[in-house]
Amino acid sequence: MEMQARVLTRQELPGFRPYLLPGTAAAIQRGDEDLLALGAVSGRHALGAVAARLTEDGEAALTDLFVDEAARRQGVGTYLLGELVQALLELGIDQLTADYALKGEDLTAMDALMTKAGAEPQFRARSFRADSRDYHDHHLLGTCFTSQYRTPEGVIPFFQLSPQELEELEEAEDIPYVLSWPLLKDRAVPDLSVATVRQREARAYLLAEESADGGFVLLAAVRREGSKGSDFLAMLRELLNRCWYWRGGDFPFYFSAINEHTERLARSLMGDRCQIYEEHVCAFLLDDGADEL
């Protein structure tokens, strides 16, 4: 199949929006300079898209890689990743990282693609996909999907945090960088993300973004000193309720369990009503993999 790659701008966006995360599409619409997105076409047909976010330390993180179902197993994914690598090299970027949660044949295909590119995918965590329609009668979460739900005291949406509270979060040394607001603020939706505030400080928070299938992804769950054991459940209820009104009905919800404690918590909350995915991560030097793609 003869293919061409296009740099995606706001003018190109309409034809490739189905292959991009909502946050990526919004970044293209804004013209964010730290985002590089490419689309593949054959003739007049869009085949898929790939995107990466550039970091200040000269690296890039893969955020999107989606191939149209009708064009799969025809080398489109390899082509897109190869074009992205070349574009990143031209920008002086020498390392690309990827973090993805899939299952079955999709996971196998992505691992194979990353391996071909010179990476070594590693298991990071189990990820869970829950459908809100299956939890309307849940004894802990069911009220989130009704008009009777009320926001717990001290839990607020992220956009209501004061500049001082946000500044304190950005400078906090007790929050892992991979879960930090400075790293994730370009992806998280402030209207959906929530925090627990005590003594004018955010003592816990959940950050969420929209997913490509019309659902939502829990990006980070953080509890700091001064938070309570019940804070996570209180914030989760608030987040789910906000997602419920944002979407105007039921939706899929994704989250990862990065350690045994959070996995036990996820399983106790979700029971057998969820699907389990695997989250894999990898990183590779672009010079090493560029010639193989």
C-alpha positions as CSV (number, residue, x, y, z in Angstrom):
1,M,0.0,0.0,0.0
2,E,1.4,3.4,-1.0
3,M,1.2,5.8,2.0
4,Q,2.1,9.4,2.8
5,A,2.4,11.2,6.1
6,R,1.0,14.5,7.0
7,V,1.9,16.8,9.9
8,L,-1.5,17.3,11.6
9,T,-2.5,20.9,12.1
10,R,-6.0,22.3,13.0
11,Q,-6.8,22.3,9.3
12,E,-6.0,18.6,8.9
13,L,-7.6,17.7,12.2
14,P,-11.2,16.8,11.1
15,G,-10.1,13.9,9.0
16,F,-7.9,12.3,11.7
17,R,-9.9,13.1,14.9
18,P,-11.2,9.5,15.1
19,Y,-7.6,8.3,15.5
20,L,-6.6,10.7,18.3
21,L,-7.3,11.0,22.0
22,P,-9.5,14.0,22.8
23,G,-6.7,15.7,24.7
24,T,-4.4,15.3,21.7
25,A,-7.0,16.7,19.3
26,A,-7.5,19.7,21.7
27,A,-3.7,20.3,21.7
28,I,-3.6,20.3,17.9
29,Q,-6.5,22.7,17.8
30,R,-4.7,25.0,20.2
31,G,-1.5,24.7,18.2
32,D,0.6,23.4,21.1
33,E,4.3,23.5,20.1
34,D,5.3,20.6,22.3
35,L,3.1,18.2,20.5
36,L,4.0,16.4,17.2
37,A,1.2,14.5,15.4
38,L,1.3,12.8,12.1
39,G,-1.4,11.2,10.0
40,A,-1.1,8.5,7.3
41,V,-3.1,8.6,4.1
42,S,-3.5,6.4,1.1
43,G,-4.9,8.4,-1.8
44,R,-7.8,10.4,-0.2
45,H,-8.3,7.9,2.7
46,A,-7.0,8.5,6.3
47,L,-5.4,5.3,7.7
48,G,-4.4,6.3,11.2
49,A,-2.4,8.7,13.3
50,V,0.5,8.9,15.7
51,A,1.5,11.6,18.2
52,A,4.2,12.3,20.8
53,R,4.6,15.1,23.4
54,L,8.1,16.7,23.6
55,T,9.7,17.2,27.0
56,E,12.1,19.9,28.1
57,D,14.9,17.4,28.5
58,G,15.1,16.5,24.8
59,E,12.9,13.4,25.0
60,A,9.4,12.5,23.7
61,A,6.5,10.4,25.0
62,L,4.3,8.5,22.7
63,T,0.7,9.5,23.4
64,D,-1.3,8.2,20.4
65,L,-0.9,5.4,17.8
66,F,-4.1,4.2,16.2
67,V,-4.7,2.5,12.9
68,D,-8.1,2.3,11.2
69,E,-9.5,-1.2,11.6
70,A,-9.8,-1.6,7.8
71,A,-6.1,-0.9,7.3
72,R,-4.6,-3.0,10.0
73,R,-1.9,-5.7,9.3
74,Q,-0.8,-3.7,6.3
75,G,2.2,-2.0,7.8
76,V,0.5,1.3,8.7
77,G,1.6,1.2,12.3
78,T,5.2,0.5,11.4
79,Y,5.0,3.3,8.8
80,L,3.6,5.8,11.2
81,L,6.1,5.1,14.0
82,G,9.0,5.2,11.5
83,E,7.8,8.6,10.2
84,L,7.5,9.9,13.8
85,V,11.0,8.7,14.6
86,Q,12.4,10.5,11.6
87,A,10.5,13.7,12.5
88,L,11.7,13.5,16.1
89,L,15.4,13.0,15.0
90,E,15.1,16.1,12.8
91,L,14.0,18.0,15.9
92,G,17.0,16.7,17.9
93,I,15.0,14.3,20.0
94,D,17.0,11.2,20.8
95,Q,14.7,9.1,23.0
96,L,11.1,8.0,22.8
97,T,9.1,6.4,25.6
98,A,5.7,4.6,25.3
99,D,3.1,3.6,27.9
100,Y,0.1,1.7,26.7
101,A,-2.7,-0.5,28.1
102,L,-4.1,-3.1,25.8
103,K,-5.1,-6.8,25.8
104,G,-5.1,-9.8,23.6
105,E,-4.1,-9.4,19.9
106,D,-3.9,-5.6,20.3
107,L,-1.3,-5.9,23.1
108,T,0.7,-8.5,21.1
109,A,0.7,-6.3,18.0
110,M,1.8,-3.2,19.9
111,D,4.6,-5.1,21.7
112,A,5.8,-6.5,18.4
113,L,5.8,-3.0,16.9
114,M,7.8,-1.6,19.8
115,T,10.3,-4.5,19.7
116,K,10.8,-3.9,16.0
117,A,11.5,-0.3,16.8
118,G,14.3,-1.4,19.2
119,A,12.4,-1.2,22.5
120,E,11.9,-3.9,25.1
121,P,8.3,-3.7,26.4
122,Q,8.0,-4.3,30.1
123,F,5.0,-5.1,32.2
124,R,4.1,-2.1,34.4
125,A,0.7,-2.8,35.9
126,R,-2.7,-4.3,35.3
127,S,-5.3,-1.9,34.0
128,F,-9.0,-2.1,34.5
129,R,-11.9,-1.1,32.2
130,A,-15.3,-0.6,33.9
131,D,-18.6,0.4,32.3
132,S,-20.6,2.7,34.5
133,R,-23.8,1.0,33.5
134,D,-22.7,-2.0,35.4
135,Y,-22.4,-0.1,38.7
136,H,-25.8,1.6,39.0
137,D,-26.6,-0.8,41.8
138,H,-23.2,-0.9,43.4
139,H,-23.4,-0.4,47.2
140,L,-20.5,2.1,47.2
141,L,-20.6,3.7,43.8
142,G,-24.3,3.5,42.7
143,T,-25.3,6.9,44.1
144,C,-22.7,8.6,41.8
145,F,-25.1,8.0,38.9
146,T,-28.2,9.6,40.4
147,S,-29.4,13.1,41.1
148,Q,-29.3,12.3,44.8
149,Y,-25.5,12.4,44.9
150,R,-24.0,15.2,46.9
151,T,-20.3,16.3,46.9
152,P,-18.4,15.4,50.1
153,E,-17.1,18.3,52.2
154,G,-13.6,19.2,51.3
155,V,-13.7,17.6,47.8
156,I,-13.5,20.2,45.0
157,P,-12.9,20.1,41.2
158,F,-9.3,20.9,40.3
159,F,-10.2,24.1,38.5
160,Q,-11.3,25.6,41.9
161,L,-7.9,25.2,43.4
162,S,-6.3,28.6,44.2
163,P,-3.1,29.7,42.5
164,Q,-1.3,29.2,45.9
165,E,-2.6,25.6,46.2
166,L,-1.6,24.8,42.6
167,E,1.9,26.3,43.2
168,E,2.3,24.2,46.3
169,L,1.4,21.1,44.3
170,E,3.9,22.0,41.6
171,E,6.7,22.4,44.2
172,A,5.8,19.4,46.4
173,E,8.6,16.9,46.8
174,D,6.5,14.2,48.2
175,I,4.6,13.4,45.0
176,P,6.2,11.0,42.4
177,Y,6.9,12.9,39.2
178,V,5.0,10.4,37.1
179,L,1.9,11.3,39.1
180,S,2.5,15.0,39.4
181,W,0.4,17.9,38.2
182,P,3.2,19.6,36.3
183,L,3.7,16.4,34.2
184,L,0.0,15.6,33.6
185,K,-1.7,19.0,33.5
186,D,-1.7,19.1,29.7
187,R,-3.6,15.9,29.6
188,A,-5.9,16.1,32.6
189,V,-9.3,17.8,32.3
190,P,-9.6,20.2,35.3
191,D,-13.4,20.1,35.2
192,L,-13.2,16.3,35.8
193,S,-10.2,16.0,38.1
194,V,-10.8,16.5,41.8
195,A,-8.8,17.2,45.0
196,T,-9.3,17.0,48.7
197,V,-8.3,20.3,50.4
198,R,-7.4,20.6,54.1
199,Q,-5.8,23.6,55.7
200,R,-5.5,25.3,52.3
201,E,-3.5,22.5,50.8
202,A,-4.4,19.7,48.4
203,R,-3.8,16.6,50.5
204,A,-5.1,14.2,47.8
205,Y,-6.2,14.3,44.2
206,L,-7.4,12.3,41.2
207,L,-6.5,13.4,37.7
208,A,-8.6,12.2,34.7
209,E,-8.6,12.7,30.9
210,E,-11.0,11.6,28.2
211,S,-10.3,8.4,26.3
212,A,-10.6,7.9,22.6
213,D,-13.8,5.7,23.0
214,G,-15.8,8.4,24.7
215,G,-14.8,7.3,28.2
216,F,-12.4,8.5,30.8
217,V,-8.9,7.5,32.1
218,L,-7.7,7.9,35.7
219,L,-4.2,9.4,35.1
220,A,-3.1,9.7,38.7
221,A,-4.3,9.0,42.3
222,V,-2.3,10.7,45.0
223,R,-2.6,10.7,48.8
224,R,-0.3,12.8,50.8
225,E,0.4,13.2,54.5
226,G,-2.7,14.6,56.1
227,S,-5.1,12.7,53.9
228,K,-7.6,10.1,55.2
229,G,-8.1,6.5,54.2
230,S,-11.6,7.5,53.0
231,D,-10.4,10.2,50.7
232,F,-9.9,8.0,47.7
233,L,-13.4,6.7,47.7
234,A,-14.9,10.1,48.3
235,M,-12.9,11.6,45.4
236,L,-13.7,8.6,43.1
237,R,-17.4,9.1,43.7
238,E,-17.1,12.8,42.8
239,L,-15.0,12.1,39.7
240,L,-17.5,9.5,38.5
241,N,-20.4,11.8,39.1
242,R,-18.6,14.6,37.2
243,C,-17.9,12.2,34.3
244,W,-21.6,11.1,34.4
245,Y,-22.8,14.7,33.8
246,W,-20.0,15.5,31.4
247,R,-20.9,12.6,29.2
248,G,-24.6,12.8,29.8
249,G,-25.0,9.2,30.5
250,D,-23.0,6.0,30.9
251,F,-19.3,5.7,29.9
252,P,-16.3,3.4,30.1
253,F,-13.7,4.2,32.8
254,Y,-10.0,3.1,32.8
255,F,-7.5,3.0,35.6
256,S,-4.3,1.2,36.4
257,A,-3.1,-0.6,39.6
258,I,0.6,0.2,40.0
259,N,1.1,-1.8,43.2
260,E,-0.5,-4.7,45.1
261,H,-2.4,-2.3,47.4
262,T,-4.1,-0.4,44.6
263,E,-4.8,-3.7,42.7
264,R,-6.5,-5.1,45.8
265,L,-8.5,-1.9,46.2
266,A,-9.5,-2.0,42.5
267,R,-10.6,-5.6,42.7
268,S,-12.6,-5.0,45.9
269,L,-14.4,-2.1,44.3
270,M,-15.0,-3.5,40.9
271,G,-15.4,-7.2,41.6
272,D,-15.9,-9.2,38.5
273,R,-17.7,-6.4,36.6
274,C,-14.6,-5.1,34.8
275,Q,-12.2,-6.1,32.0
276,I,-8.5,-6.5,32.8
277,Y,-5.8,-5.1,30.5
278,E,-2.0,-5.0,30.8
279,E,0.0,-1.8,30.9
280,H,3.4,-2.0,29.2
281,V,6.1,0.6,29.1
282,C,9.2,0.9,27.0
283,A,11.9,3.4,26.0
284,F,14.4,3.3,23.1
285,L,17.1,5.5,21.6
286,L,15.9,6.7,18.2
287,D,19.3,6.3,16.5
288,D,19.2,2.6,17.4
289,G,15.8,1.9,16.0
290,A,15.5,4.4,13.1
291,D,17.1,2.2,10.5
292,E,14.9,-0.8,11.4
293,L,11.6,0.8,10.8
